Amino acid sequence: MAQAFKANGFAWDTPGMPSAAGQQPSLDEQIAIYQREYRDLDPQVEKVVNALSRLDRRMNVAYGRQLVTLGLGHAEWEVLKELVMAGSPYQLWPGTIAKRLGLTPAAMTHRIDRMLAQGLVTRERDPDNRVRVIIGITDEGREKWLQVMRKASVFEEDLLQDLTRSERGLLGELLTRLLRRVEDAQPDAGGRLTDLD
């Protein structure tokens, strides 16, 4: 029988394990464990980065579930997003999309083939360079993108409902400052890096 004890103000059934079997420790519990194992830890820094990590993971799960309800996967969403971001007439070379998403040409071709079959994109010869093809978004593909955005907007508004407009503005500025620092330090980390696969 596991013996309950307290460490740093939190109850545990077994050393190093949360009291509820299989349940993830709370953010404060996780930081308390880290501090126990690593005395030089800055709890303020750790709370920020772990909160961001947990939010990112849960947001990705929520977005993924929304995509499934619309018959899309994350792979298709990425391509639709890039085409919309390109602006009218919503066309890009497949090599450009592949570079932005960190994909190999073969992986990009496979993804486009699948989206062609779904009626989400078109693939035509580039009128300015007949050797190359150009990928465009269909009306159905754009409507799918809009449906995703509508669902995401509802989720995001709910996510931030406890923050005032000024708090949202401040949070956005602070996170943007962090993002700029990371982007400056790791300019090549936008796609899928082979050393992280």
N, C-alpha and C positions, 0 to 999 in steps of 0.2 A: 504493500500500500504506500503510495506516494505521501510524503509528509509535507504539509503546507508550511511556508515560512514567508517572511516579509523581507524585501530588499529595496532600499531607496524609496520606501513608502508604498511599494506595489506588492500585491499578494501573488504568490506563485505556488503551484502544487509540487513542482519538481524544479530543481535548480536550472535556470536558463530557459524554462518553458512557461508560456502563458497559462493562466489558470483554466481557461476554456480550451479543451483539446482541439487542435487544428485551427484555432482562431489567431489571426495576425495580431501581434502586440499593438497597442495604441502608439501614436507618435511619441508621446512622453515616455511610455514604457520602453520603446525601442532606444530612445536617447539615453535613458537610465542604464540600459544594458551596455550600450556602447561606452558610456562613461565608466562603468564598472571595469570594462576590459581594456579601456584606453584612456588613461587619466588626463592626457593632454588635450582631449577633445574640447572644442569650443561648442557648447550646447546651442548657442544662438545660430551659428553657421549650420550646424547639423539639422536644426529644426527647419530652417528655410529650405535646404536642399532636399531633405527627405519629404517635406510637405509637397514640394514641386514634383518630386518623383512619384509620390502616391497619387497626386492629382492627375498627372500625365497618364499613368497607367489606367486609372478609372475612367478618364475621359476617352481614351482610346477604345476601351471596352464598350462604353456607351455609344460612341460614334459607330463602332463596328456593328453593333446590334441594329442601329438605325439603318445602316446600309443594307443589311440582310433583309429587312422588311421591305426594302425597295428593289430587291433583286440584284443588288450590286455587291461587289467585293471591294476591298481597299485598293486593289490593283487598278480596277476600272475607275474608281473615284480619282485616283492620282492623275490619270491621263485626262479625264474630263476637266479636272481643275486646271491643269496646265493649258489646255486649249482655251478655256474661258479667260484665264489670266492673260492670254496673248491678245485678247481684244478682237474686234471685228476685222476680218472675216473668220476668226477663230480657227486658224490653221497654223500648223508647225511641221517642220521636217521631223521624221521619226528619230533621227540622230540627236536633234535638239532636246526632244522629250526624254530620250534615253539618258543623255548627259545630266539633265536636271534631276532625274529620278535615281541616278546611280545604277542604271541597268546596262547589261551587255546588249549589243545589237540583236543577238539571237533571242534574248529574253523579251526585248521590245517588240520584235516581229511576232512572237508568240502571243503577246498581250494584245497587239493590234488585231491579229487574226481573230482572236476570241471576241473582241469588241465589234468587229465588222459583222460577225455572225449574229450578234445581239442587236445590230442596227443602231449602235451608239456613235459610230464614227464612219467617215469615208476615207478611202485611200485612192488618190488620183495622181496622175503625172503632173509634176510641177510645170506650169506653162512657161516659166522663165528658165527652166533647165530640165529638158525632157529625160535626162538620165536619172533624175531623182524623183521620188514620190513625195507627196505632201499629205498630211493627215488633217482632216477637218471634223468638226462636231456636227452631228445631225440634229434635226429638230427634236427627235426623241432623246438624244443624248443631252441636249441643253435642258429639256424638261426634267430629266432625271437629276441633273445638277441642281436645278431650282428646287425640286422636291427635297433633296438632301439639305440644302441651305435652310429651307423653311423648318424642317425638323430640328436641325442643329441650333437655329435661333431660339426656339422654344426651350431646348435643353440648356443653352448657355445663359438665357435670361433667368431660368430657375436656379442655375448654379450660383449666380451672382446676386440673388435676391436679397441676401442679408447685408449687402454693401450699399452704402449711399452712392449717389452719382459722383461726389467728390472723392470717396474712397476708391471707387472703380477707376477714376481718372488717375489717382495717385498710384494705385497698384499697377495700372498699365504702364505708367512712366517708369516705375521701378523695375518691372520685368523687362521692359524694352532696354533699359540701361544694362541689365545683366546680359541680355541676349547680344547686344552690341559687343560687349567685352568678349564673350565666347566666340562670336563670329570673327572678331579681329584676331583672336588667338588661334582659332582653328578654321581658317577660311575654306578648307577642303572637306569639311565635315557635313555638308548639306545632303549628300546622298548616302548610298550604302557602301562603306569602305570595305575593301577586301580584307584588311587586317582586323576588322570587327566581325566578320562572318563566322 
